[in-house]
Amino acid sequence: MYNPLKFYAGEAVKTINDRAKEVLSFLYPAVTISEDAGELVVEADMPGFD
């Protein structure tokens, strides 16, 4: 592939990937998974809930 075209295509893919990460981090809450006394504990950090 022509080098400048390859460079710009790669940059476009990186930009799209970064935007997708931003959207997904906004839509899905942070999740913590741990083990407590042999049980799997999943905690989701959701704003507005304690």
Secondary structure, 3 states (H helix, E strand, C coil): CCHHHHHHHHHHHHHHHHHHHHHHHHHCCEEEEEEECCEEEEEEECCCCC
